[in-house]
Amino acid sequence: MPNEIMYGDVNRTGKAIDNLWDSTVLDYDHHAVEPHTFSKTEIYQNHGLSVNDGNIPEQILLISDSDSYKALVYVTEQMEDITRFQITAGWFMSGSKKISPKHPLTFQCVLDDGWWVISNGPFDIMLTAETKEELRVFVYQELEFLWRQYAMEDENVLDEGARHLKYQLLDFYKESD
């Protein structure tokens, strides 16, 4: 479990999935199958997700062939609602100082092989976590680390790349009491 950090999100996003079933769906052998309702837990377990991940209704309309999971079909955009979310970072504490955003800072997060990943985030942040909440905490821990190591450092001891990162951080965040 990550170290405790104080922070506040600007907002939390996520869309519920509805109306997955709107036409006849074919199984892998191209036979028409009847819709079947699976519980949220069954769907999540079948896709290697924790029941607490994502934001989907208690029940979702999917398909089954002979009560197996042979033909689970998702519409691409709707599947992305489960496997993607954003973190819009807000304030965080660094020592006794509250560090507040000047501009929205958004991290795109995707589910990849059961792990939540930020692979090309602001300030070149790359993070991986088992849960959305753990990833959210890691984002704030990383921002606090970068603030201490670069934004607060004397620019005379930083190389050119580190100074560039310092200026980026100072452009997005400010200290307040």
C-alpha positions in Angstrom: 0.0 0.0 0.0 1.4 3.4 -0.9 2.5 5.9 1.7 -0.3 8.2 2.9 -0.5 11.5 1.0 -3.0 14.4 1.3 -4.6 15.5 -2.0 -7.8 16.7 -3.6 -9.0 15.8 -7.1 -10.4 18.5 -9.4 -13.0 16.0 -10.5 -13.5 12.3 -11.0 -14.7 11.0 -14.4 -16.2 7.8 -15.6 -19.2 6.8 -17.6 -21.8 4.2 -16.9 -22.4 1.6 -19.6 -25.9 1.2 -20.8 -27.6 -0.2 -23.8 -24.9 -2.7 -24.7 -27.5 -4.9 -26.5 -29.1 -3.3 -29.5 -29.0 -6.0 -32.2 -28.5 -9.7 -32.9 -25.1 -10.8 -32.0 -23.2 -13.8 -33.5 -21.0 -16.1 -31.5 -17.6 -17.2 -32.7 -19.1 -19.8 -34.9 -21.5 -17.1 -36.4 -24.6 -18.5 -34.8 -27.2 -16.1 -33.5 -27.3 -16.2 -29.8 -29.9 -14.9 -27.3 -29.1 -12.1 -24.9 -28.3 -13.1 -21.3 -27.9 -10.9 -18.3 -24.7 -11.4 -16.2 -24.0 -9.7 -12.9 -21.4 -7.1 -12.5 -19.2 -9.5 -10.5 -19.4 -12.2 -13.2 -18.4 -9.7 -15.9 -15.6 -8.3 -14.0 -14.2 -11.7 -12.9 -14.4 -12.9 -16.5 -12.2 -9.9 -17.6 -9.8 -10.1 -14.7 -11.1 -6.9 -13.0 -11.8 -6.2 -9.4 -15.5 -5.7 -8.7 -14.6 -2.2 -7.4 -13.0 -1.1 -10.6 -14.9 0.9 -13.2 -18.3 2.4 -13.2 -20.9 0.0 -14.7 -24.5 -0.8 -13.8 -25.3 -3.6 -11.4 -26.4 -5.7 -14.4 -25.3 -5.5 -18.0 -26.9 -7.2 -21.0 -24.4 -9.5 -22.7 -24.6 -12.8 -24.6 -23.9 -16.4 -23.8 -23.8 -19.6 -25.7 -25.0 -22.6 -23.7 -24.4 -20.6 -20.4 -20.7 -20.3 -21.2 -18.7 -17.2 -21.7 -17.9 -18.2 -25.3 -19.3 -15.1 -26.9 -19.0 -12.0 -24.8 -19.2 -9.1 -27.1 -18.7 -5.4 -26.3 -19.2 -2.4 -28.5 -15.7 -0.8 -28.7 -16.6 2.6 -27.3 -18.5 1.0 -24.4 -15.7 -1.3 -23.5 -13.4 1.8 -23.4 -15.6 3.3 -20.8 -14.7 0.4 -18.5 -11.0 0.2 -19.4 -10.2 4.0 -19.5 -10.6 6.9 -17.1 -9.0 10.2 -16.3 -7.4 11.7 -13.2 -7.6 15.5 -13.2 -5.1 16.3 -10.5 -5.9 19.0 -7.9 -4.0 20.1 -4.9 -1.5 18.1 -2.8 0.6 18.8 0.3 4.4 19.1 0.1 5.7 19.5 3.7 3.4 22.1 5.3 2.7 23.8 1.9 -0.4 23.3 -0.1 0.5 23.0 -3.8 -2.5 24.1 -6.0 -3.0 23.8 -9.7 -3.0 26.9 -12.0 -4.4 24.9 -14.9 -6.1 21.5 -15.2 -3.6 18.6 -15.3 -5.2 15.5 -16.7 -3.7 12.0 -16.8 -5.2 9.4 -19.2 -5.4 6.0 -17.5 -6.0 2.7 -19.3 -6.5 -0.9 -18.1 -3.8 -3.1 -19.6 -3.7 -6.8 -18.7 -5.3 -6.2 -15.3 -3.2 -3.2 -14.4 -4.1 0.5 -14.5 -1.5 2.3 -16.4 -0.4 5.9 -17.2 2.2 5.5 -19.9 2.6 9.0 -21.3 1.4 11.4 -18.6 2.3 15.1 -18.0 5.9 15.6 -17.0 6.6 12.2 -18.6 5.1 10.4 -15.6 4.7 6.6 -16.1 2.9 4.7 -13.4 1.2 1.3 -12.9 -1.2 0.2 -10.2 -3.6 -2.6 -9.4 -6.6 -0.3 -8.6 -7.8 3.1 -9.8 -7.5 4.5 -6.3 -4.0 3.2 -5.9 -3.1 4.8 -9.3 -4.6 8.1 -8.1 -2.5 8.0 -4.9 0.6 7.2 -7.0 0.0 10.3 -9.2 -0.1 12.6 -6.2 3.0 10.9 -4.7 4.8 11.4 -8.0 3.7 15.0 -8.2 4.9 15.7 -4.7 8.2 14.0 -5.3 8.8 16.0 -8.5 7.8 19.2 -6.7 10.4 18.6 -4.0 13.1 17.4 -6.3 12.8 19.9 -9.1 10.4 22.8 -8.5 11.9 23.7 -5.1 15.5 23.0 -6.1 18.0 25.8 -6.9 18.1 26.0 -10.7 21.9 26.4 -10.6 22.3 22.8 -9.5 19.9 21.4 -12.1 20.9 20.4 -15.6 19.0 21.7 -18.7 16.4 18.9 -18.7 15.8 19.3 -15.0 15.4 23.1 -15.3 12.9 22.5 -18.1 10.9 20.2 -15.8 11.1 22.8 -13.0 9.6 25.5 -15.2 6.9 23.1 -16.4 6.0 22.3 -12.7 6.0 26.0 -11.8 3.8 26.7 -14.8 1.1 24.2 -13.7 1.3 24.6 -9.9 1.8 27.2 -7.2 2.5 27.2 -3.5 0.0 28.5 -1.0 -0.1 28.5 2.8 
